[in-house]
Amino acid sequence: MVWQGPHENYIDRKTSAYIGIYQNTVTGMEEHYVRSQSMGNREDVRWVTITNEKKVGIKVISLDKMSFSALHFTDQTLWMATHDFRLPLVRKPEVYLNIDCMQQGLGNATCGPMPLEQYMIPEDEKISYSFKIEPVK
């Protein structure tokens, strides 16, 4: 995978993340927050390959840059777990791959200030995005 890393990062939290080729397991992409929430995002991704133990899977190639996360949880499952210590109880064998053309900066009115203006996604802006998915054998 080519992304800014090796750790979790977001559009407004990536200064310490450097472009490179990194490898990780899906479980290794998890972050541990007291309150379970969306996690593990990687920014400025050019391509990502997800494979099983037999090296069979998919490769997603961005025609520009993308963000992605890969987890053993849906966002709904994370929200319902409520706390980090409950995540092992709800971890699924499936991989949930999230591909985003962009993400808004971190923060919201319920737990702190809103993101800075330059990290907000304009509500009235039309966004077009392209990527390819190829099989990996």
Backbone as ProteinMPNN parsed JSONL, in Angstrom:
{"seq_chain_A": "MVWQGPHENYIDRKTSAYIGIYQNTVTGMEEHYVRSQSMGNREDVRWVTITNEKKVGIKVISLDKMSFSALHFTDQTLWMATHDFRLPLVRKPEVYLNIDCMQQGLGNATCGPMPLEQYMIPEDEKISYSFKIEPVK", "coords_chain_A": {"N_chain_A": [[0.84, -1.165, 0.0], [0.503, 2.221, -0.74], [0.721, 5.029, 1.12], [0.196, 7.82, 3.375], [1.907, 7.456, 6.282], [3.371, 5.524, 8.928], [1.164, 5.291, 10.558], [-2.266, 5.879, 11.704], [-3.968, 8.569, 10.126], [-5.304, 11.788, 9.212], [-6.855, 14.318, 7.116], [-6.334, 16.756, 8.398], [-4.529, 15.989, 10.255], [-1.848, 14.936, 9.671], [0.821, 15.592, 9.581], [2.979, 14.222, 10.759], [3.045, 11.929, 9.317], [4.408, 10.097, 6.724], [4.754, 9.776, 3.168], [4.879, 6.581, 1.813], [5.576, 3.08, 1.246], [3.715, 0.816, 2.884], [2.925, -1.934, 5.044], [0.443, -3.871, 6.615], [-1.67, -5.664, 8.921], [-5.245, -6.128, 8.941], [-6.29, -6.086, 11.553], [-4.127, -4.868, 12.758], [-4.48, -2.262, 11.971], [-6.208, -1.124, 13.672], [-7.122, 1.324, 16.103], [-6.921, 2.407, 19.481], [-9.256, 3.82, 21.294], [-10.86, 5.275, 24.106], [-13.647, 5.616, 23.86], [-15.256, 3.807, 21.497], [-14.959, 4.296, 17.992], [-15.008, 5.499, 14.552], [-11.988, 4.665, 12.872], [-8.464, 4.299, 12.056], [-7.917, 5.488, 9.581], [-6.177, 6.252, 6.538], [-4.409, 8.635, 4.688], [-3.981, 10.241, 1.443], [-3.631, 8.087, -0.327], [-2.406, 6.031, -2.893], [-2.688, 3.469, -3.915], [-4.11, 0.405, -2.72], [-3.875, -2.857, -1.478], [-5.743, -5.599, -0.553], [-5.615, -8.691, 0.868], [-6.269, -12.199, 1.496], [-5.182, -14.964, 3.609], [-4.286, -16.666, 1.646], [-3.277, -15.04, -0.239], [-5.091, -13.954, -2.026], [-7.243, -11.496, -3.287], [-8.185, -8.07, -3.539], [-7.133, -5.183, -5.411], [-7.136, -1.772, -5.062], [-6.959, 1.032, -6.983], [-6.246, 4.369, -7.063], [-7.133, 7.061, -9.171], [-6.329, 9.511, -8.612], [-5.801, 10.674, -5.563], [-6.71, 8.997, -2.546], [-8.547, 8.266, 0.469], [-8.444, 5.695, 2.924], [-9.732, 3.054, 4.984], [-9.517, -0.047, 6.682], [-11.225, -2.416, 8.369], [-12.358, -4.756, 10.892], [-14.884, -4.186, 11.626], [-18.094, -2.636, 11.293], [-19.14, 0.8, 10.906], [-21.443, 1.171, 12.384], [-21.326, -0.989, 14.194], [-19.057, -0.255, 15.65], [-19.996, 2.073, 16.866], [-22.075, 1.054, 18.426], [-20.689, -0.594, 20.179], [-19.603, 1.032, 22.105], [-17.363, 1.206, 23.956], [-13.819, 0.72, 23.979], [-12.851, -1.686, 25.176], [-14.819, -3.497, 24.592], [-14.619, -4.168, 21.94], [-13.243, -6.604, 21.028], [-15.299, -8.434, 21.392], [-17.137, -7.932, 19.41], [-15.833, -8.03, 17.027], [-15.619, -8.888, 13.619], [-15.167, -11.568, 11.198], [-15.109, -10.719, 8.588], [-13.805, -8.226, 6.304], [-14.143, -4.801, 6.297], [-13.876, -2.495, 3.97], [-13.233, 0.806, 3.525], [-13.391, 3.284, 1.166], [-12.606, 6.5, 0.368], [-13.039, 9.611, -1.308], [-12.437, 11.942, -0.102], [-12.096, 13.186, 3.245], [-13.647, 14.941, 5.87], [-12.058, 17.22, 8.142], [-11.009, 16.378, 11.514], [-13.144, 16.478, 14.406], [-16.049, 17.913, 15.955], [-19.123, 19.525, 16.872], [-20.063, 18.23, 19.149], [-17.999, 17.194, 20.658], [-15.943, 19.049, 20.991], [-14.225, 21.695, 19.167], [-15.278, 22.609, 15.797], [-13.812, 21.415, 12.678], [-11.102, 23.245, 11.117], [-11.794, 25.727, 8.613], [-10.538, 25.174, 6.087], [-10.443, 22.428, 6.096], [-12.955, 21.476, 5.893], [-15.724, 19.957, 4.163], [-17.302, 21.35, 1.5], [-20.798, 21.846, 1.4], [-22.31, 22.323, -0.924], [-20.75, 21.635, -3.081], [-19.99, 19.891, -6.04], [-18.666, 16.691, -6.404], [-16.426, 14.625, -8.062], [-15.102, 11.404, -8.618], [-12.717, 8.853, -9.253], [-11.737, 5.435, -9.349], [-10.007, 2.292, -9.69], [-10.753, -1.19, -9.437], [-9.056, -4.13, -9.066], [-8.638, -7.669, -9.473], [-6.683, -9.74, -7.28], [-4.487, -12.369, -7.434]], "CA_chain_A": [[0.0, 0.0, 0.0], [1.206, 3.496, -0.695], [-0.087, 5.995, 1.854], [0.904, 8.564, 4.41], [1.856, 6.566, 7.434], [2.649, 4.253, 8.923], [0.063, 5.309, 11.53], [-3.531, 6.531, 11.375], [-3.864, 10.005, 9.885], [-6.458, 12.438, 8.598], [-6.469, 15.477, 6.326], [-5.812, 17.802, 9.271], [-3.662, 15.349, 11.258], [-0.951, 14.056, 8.93], [2.168, 16.151, 9.517], [3.978, 13.22, 11.154], [2.879, 10.745, 8.466], [5.183, 10.274, 5.503], [4.398, 8.93, 2.036], [5.733, 5.413, 1.696], [4.898, 1.806, 1.029], [3.559, 0.212, 4.197], [2.184, -3.194, 5.093], [-0.145, -4.08, 7.928], [-2.86, -6.51, 8.942], [-6.449, -5.352, 9.237], [-6.318, -5.892, 13.006], [-3.063, -3.913, 13.066], [-4.919, -0.908, 11.62], [-7.097, -0.636, 14.733], [-6.643, 2.275, 17.105], [-7.627, 2.155, 20.739], [-9.813, 5.001, 21.937], [-11.756, 4.888, 25.195], [-14.963, 5.514, 23.219], [-15.04, 3.245, 20.163], [-15.353, 5.215, 16.931], [-14.291, 5.277, 13.299], [-10.553, 4.709, 13.159], [-7.557, 3.643, 11.132], [-7.851, 6.128, 8.271], [-4.893, 6.606, 5.919], [-4.606, 9.687, 3.697], [-3.126, 10.369, 0.253], [-3.367, 6.721, -0.781], [-2.363, 5.831, -4.346], [-3.253, 2.133, -4.124], [-4.15, -0.468, -1.547], [-4.179, -4.251, -1.778], [-6.261, -6.359, 0.582], [-5.61, -10.115, 0.518], [-6.439, -13.158, 2.586], [-3.967, -15.737, 3.902], [-3.855, -17.324, 0.4], [-2.831, -13.947, -1.116], [-6.153, -13.661, -2.979], [-7.986, -10.34, -2.81], [-8.4, -6.985, -4.5], [-6.266, -4.006, -5.39], [-7.866, -0.559, -5.405], [-6.007, 2.011, -7.493], [-6.84, 5.69, -7.195], [-6.656, 7.828, -10.312], [-5.765, 10.706, -7.987], [-5.466, 10.196, -4.221], [-7.907, 8.628, -1.801], [-8.384, 7.863, 1.864], [-9.037, 4.383, 3.141], [-9.562, 2.311, 6.229], [-9.939, -1.442, 6.585], [-11.478, -2.852, 9.741], [-13.242, -5.9, 11.111], [-16.084, -3.602, 12.239], [-18.824, -1.595, 10.578], [-19.262, 2.002, 11.738], [-22.546, 0.935, 13.323], [-20.824, -1.869, 15.252], [-18.173, 0.552, 16.502], [-20.831, 2.98, 17.652], [-22.846, 0.279, 19.403], [-19.785, -1.191, 21.172], [-19.462, 2.132, 23.073], [-16.046, 1.315, 24.594], [-12.741, -0.053, 23.37], [-12.696, -3.034, 25.733], [-15.859, -4.371, 24.038], [-14.388, -4.455, 20.525], [-12.999, -8.019, 20.718], [-16.56, -9.176, 21.432], [-17.934, -7.651, 18.209], [-14.972, -8.129, 15.837], [-16.14, -9.815, 12.614], [-14.115, -12.116, 10.338], [-15.108, -9.972, 7.333], [-13.071, -6.96, 6.246], [-14.936, -3.685, 5.796], [-12.947, -1.571, 3.325], [-13.822, 2.115, 3.242], [-12.638, 4.085, 0.205], [-13.172, 7.849, 0.351], [-12.292, 10.583, -2.105], [-11.945, 12.911, 0.882], [-12.754, 13.177, 4.545], [-13.604, 16.208, 6.587], [-11.145, 17.225, 9.274], [-11.531, 15.826, 12.765], [-13.811, 17.387, 15.336], [-17.448, 18.266, 15.733], [-19.644, 20.348, 17.96], [-20.401, 17.463, 20.343], [-16.827, 16.868, 21.484], [-14.868, 19.997, 20.747], [-14.477, 22.639, 18.074], [-15.398, 22.103, 14.431], [-12.544, 21.5, 11.947], [-10.812, 24.514, 10.462], [-12.518, 25.898, 7.344], [-9.863, 24.524, 4.952], [-10.604, 20.979, 6.203], [-14.386, 21.176, 5.797], [-16.198, 19.615, 2.827], [-18.421, 22.245, 1.181], [-22.052, 21.124, 1.188], [-22.872, 22.529, -2.257], [-19.744, 21.334, -4.098], [-20.096, 18.597, -6.714], [-17.388, 15.991, -6.325], [-16.312, 13.474, -8.944], [-13.963, 10.617, -8.169], [-12.561, 7.596, -9.988], [-10.72, 4.471, -8.935], [-10.152, 0.976, -10.311], [-10.62, -2.357, -8.567], [-8.517, -5.263, -9.816], [-8.463, -8.881, -8.668], [-5.32, -10.158, -6.941], [-4.447, -13.84, -7.313]], "C_chain_A": [[0.887, 1.231, 0.0], [0.275, 4.479, -0.009], [0.804, 6.824, 2.753], [0.793, 7.735, 5.665], [3.164, 6.549, 8.181], [1.39, 4.258, 9.78], [-1.182, 5.988, 10.965], [-3.293, 8.015, 11.135], [-5.079, 10.499, 9.112], [-5.989, 13.718, 7.928], [-5.865, 16.597, 7.178], [-4.911, 17.243, 10.377], [-2.699, 14.393, 10.556], [0.478, 14.572, 8.821], [3.235, 15.114, 9.83], [3.917, 11.952, 10.305], [3.551, 11.004, 7.122], [4.724, 9.309, 4.42], [5.39, 7.781, 1.948], [4.91, 4.19, 1.372], [4.9, 1.078, 2.364], [2.754, -1.071, 4.083], [1.675, -3.384, 6.514], [-1.257, -5.112, 7.808], [-4.064, -5.618, 9.21], [-6.543, -5.091, 10.739], [-5.255, -4.882, 13.432], [-3.413, -2.476, 12.735], [-5.839, -0.317, 12.69], [-6.371, 0.351, 15.64], [-7.473, 2.05, 18.363], [-7.978, 3.476, 21.416], [-10.753, 4.523, 23.034], [-13.165, 4.676, 24.648], [-14.73, 4.982, 21.816], [-15.662, 4.158, 19.108], [-14.632, 4.833, 15.647], [-12.812, 5.471, 13.553], [-9.769, 4.136, 11.991], [-7.435, 4.27, 9.763], [-6.407, 6.366, 7.835], [-5.193, 7.573, 4.785], [-3.641, 9.557, 2.527], [-2.694, 9.015, -0.295], [-3.391, 6.68, -2.308], [-2.977, 4.489, -4.707], [-3.224, 1.366, -2.818], [-4.547, -1.867, -2.013], [-4.614, -4.936, -0.489], [-6.314, -7.822, 0.142], [-5.869, -10.969, 1.755], [-5.139, -13.936, 2.782], [-3.446, -16.483, 2.674], [-3.381, -16.31, -0.644], [-3.818, -13.672, -2.254], [-6.939, -12.479, -2.43], [-8.24, -9.337, -3.912], [-7.334, -5.917, -4.327], [-7.112, -2.831, -5.855], [-6.825, 0.489, -5.777], [-6.736, 3.328, -7.695], [-6.278, 6.377, -8.433], [-6.14, 9.184, -9.863], [-5.209, 10.254, -6.646], [-6.779, 9.867, -3.532], [-7.538, 8.428, -0.343], [-8.962, 6.465, 1.979], [-8.871, 3.964, 4.589], [-10.067, 0.9, 5.97], [-10.044, -1.973, 8.008], [-12.323, -4.118, 9.759], [-14.533, -5.451, 11.8], [-16.776, -2.706, 11.228], [-18.837, -0.361, 11.481], [-20.364, 1.825, 12.777], [-22.092, 0.054, 14.487], [-19.913, -1.103, 16.203], [-18.988, 1.452, 17.421], [-21.564, 2.222, 18.762], [-21.962, -0.35, 20.479], [-19.551, -0.244, 22.344], [-18.081, 2.276, 23.704], [-15.061, 0.334, 23.974], [-12.666, -1.489, 23.882], [-13.742, -4.01, 25.197], [-15.582, -4.784, 22.589], [-14.061, -5.919, 20.228], [-14.276, -8.862, 20.689], [-17.373, -9.013, 20.155], [-17.113, -7.715, 16.921], [-15.517, -9.208, 14.904], [-14.979, -10.408, 11.814], [-14.014, -11.362, 9.006], [-14.252, -8.716, 7.455], [-13.993, -5.919, 5.624], [-13.957, -2.634, 5.295], [-13.691, -0.296, 2.977], [-12.885, 2.879, 2.325], [-13.338, 5.438, 0.126], [-12.353, 8.749, -0.557], [-11.752, 11.685, -1.201], [-12.699, 12.709, 2.186], [-12.64, 14.568, 5.143], [-12.613, 16.099, 7.735], [-11.817, 16.723, 10.54], [-12.174, 16.903, 13.625], [-15.264, 17.581, 14.959], [-17.949, 18.986, 16.967], [-19.956, 19.556, 19.226], [-19.194, 17.174, 21.226], [-15.653, 17.797, 21.195], [-15.198, 20.903, 19.579], [-14.628, 21.928, 16.729], [-14.02, 22.174, 13.76], [-12.344, 22.903, 11.378], [-11.472, 24.536, 9.087], [-11.867, 25.146, 6.179], [-9.979, 23.0, 4.982], [-12.07, 20.547, 6.206], [-14.714, 20.789, 4.352], [-17.4, 20.506, 2.536], [-19.675, 21.448, 0.833], [-22.556, 21.214, -0.244], [-21.888, 22.21, -3.386], [-19.986, 19.951, -4.698], [-18.716, 17.964, -6.73], [-17.449, 14.776, -7.243], [-15.035, 12.735, -8.581], [-13.909, 9.305, -8.931], [-11.478, 6.733, -9.366], [-11.017, 3.152, -9.638], [-10.03, -0.097, -9.238], [-10.181, -3.526, -9.442], [-8.436, -6.485, -8.91], [-6.981, -9.149, -8.413], [-5.372, -11.666, -6.738], [-3.049, -14.286, -6.96]], "O_chain_A": [[1.914, 1.261, 0.678], [-0.828, 4.738, -0.49], [2.002, 6.571, 2.878], [-0.306, 7.352, 6.066], [3.969, 7.473, 8.066], [0.617, 3.302, 9.726], [-1.149, 6.59, 9.892], [-2.515, 8.648, 11.848], [-5.779, 9.731, 8.453], [-4.859, 14.158, 8.144], [-4.974, 17.309, 6.716], [-4.574, 17.952, 11.324], [-2.721, 13.188, 10.807], [1.266, 14.038, 8.04], [4.301, 15.131, 9.215], [4.663, 11.004, 10.553], [3.288, 12.013, 6.469], [4.352, 8.17, 4.706], [6.602, 7.991, 2.004], [3.688, 4.264, 1.241], [5.958, 0.762, 2.908], [1.995, -1.259, 3.132], [2.374, -3.098, 7.486], [-1.728, -5.397, 6.706], [-3.913, -4.481, 9.657], [-6.849, -3.971, 11.147], [-5.471, -4.119, 14.374], [-2.719, -1.557, 13.169], [-6.205, 0.856, 12.618], [-5.175, 0.225, 15.902], [-8.599, 1.557, 18.295], [-7.136, 4.146, 22.015], [-11.377, 3.471, 22.898], [-13.802, 3.665, 24.944], [-14.067, 5.642, 21.015], [-16.742, 4.715, 19.305], [-13.761, 3.963, 15.644], [-12.414, 6.327, 14.343], [-10.336, 3.563, 11.062], [-6.895, 3.641, 8.854], [-5.533, 6.645, 8.656], [-6.124, 7.357, 4.009], [-2.628, 8.864, 2.607], [-1.54, 8.823, -0.678], [-4.294, 7.233, -2.936], [-3.704, 4.382, -5.694], [-2.418, 1.643, -1.93], [-5.445, -2.028, -2.839], [-3.932, -4.858, 0.533], [-6.979, -8.155, -0.839], [-5.712, -10.523, 2.892], [-4.115, -13.601, 2.187], [-2.285, -16.894, 2.654], [-3.115, -16.67, -1.791], [-3.42, -13.211, -3.324], [-7.27, -12.451, -1.245], [-8.477, -9.698, -5.064], [-6.726, -5.767, -3.267], [-7.733, -2.888, -6.916], [-5.926, 0.796, -4.994], [-7.731, 3.389, -8.417], [-5.082, 6.284, -8.71], [-5.572, 9.926, -10.664], [-4.227, 9.512, -6.611], [-7.831, 10.395, -3.892], [-6.363, 8.422, 0.024], [-9.861, 6.091, 1.225], [-7.998, 4.449, 5.31], [-10.945, 0.689, 5.132], [-9.066, -1.974, 8.756], [-12.926, -4.492, 8.753], [-15.193, -6.242, 12.473], [-16.117, -2.083, 10.395], [-18.576, -0.463, 12.679], [-20.232, 2.277, 13.914], [-22.435, 0.322, 15.639], [-19.987, -1.28, 17.419], [-18.696, 1.57, 18.611], [-21.657, 2.697, 19.894], [-22.437, -0.614, 21.584], [-19.323, -0.696, 23.466], [-17.664, 3.404, 23.968], [-15.437, -0.742, 23.508], [-12.441, -2.412, 23.099], [-13.576, -5.223, 25.329], [-16.257, -5.673, 22.069], [-14.568, -6.445, 19.237], [-14.317, -9.898, 20.024], [-18.21, -9.86, 19.845], [-17.647, -7.477, 15.838], [-15.838, -10.312, 15.345], [-13.907, -9.805, 11.76], [-12.96, -11.363, 8.369], [-14.008, -8.212, 8.551], [-14.554, -6.138, 4.55], [-13.291, -1.964, 6.084], [-14.664, -0.319, 2.223], [-11.722, 3.1, 2.661], [-14.535, 5.504, -0.153], [-11.124, 8.668, -0.58], [-10.724, 12.292, -1.503], [-13.79, 12.139, 2.217], [-11.652, 15.272, 4.938], [-12.359, 15.006, 8.24], [-13.043, 16.653, 10.621], [-11.797, 18.074, 13.577], [-15.654, 17.433, 13.8], [-17.264, 19.041, 17.988], [-20.102, 20.157, 20.29], [-19.35, 16.933, 22.423], [-14.502, 17.362, 21.161], [-16.315, 20.884, 19.061], [-14.168, 20.801, 16.55], [-13.151, 22.913, 14.221], [-13.304, 23.65, 11.185], [-11.682, 23.49, 8.473], [-12.57, 24.544, 5.367], [-9.648, 22.342, 3.995], [-12.383, 19.391, 6.49], [-14.05, 21.248, 3.423], [-18.408, 20.435, 3.239], [-19.617, 20.491, 0.062], [-23.174, 20.269, -0.735], [-22.182, 22.497, -4.546], [-20.164, 18.969, -3.977], [-17.721, 18.622, -7.033], [-18.403, 13.999, -7.204], [-14.013, 13.35, -8.275], [-14.948, 8.711, -9.222], [-10.443, 7.228, -8.918], [-12.128, 2.922, -10.117], [-9.302, 0.064, -8.258], [-10.839, -3.868, -10.425], [-8.193, -6.353, -7.711], [-6.132, -8.819, -9.24], [-6.189, -12.175, -5.971], [-2.802, -15.483, -6.813]]}, "name": "protein", "num_of_chains": 1, "seq": "MVWQGPHENYIDRKTSAYIGIYQNTVTGMEEHYVRSQSMGNREDVRWVTITNEKKVGIKVISLDKMSFSALHFTDQTLWMATHDFRLPLVRKPEVYLNIDCMQQGLGNATCGPMPLEQYMIPEDEKISYSFKIEPVK"}
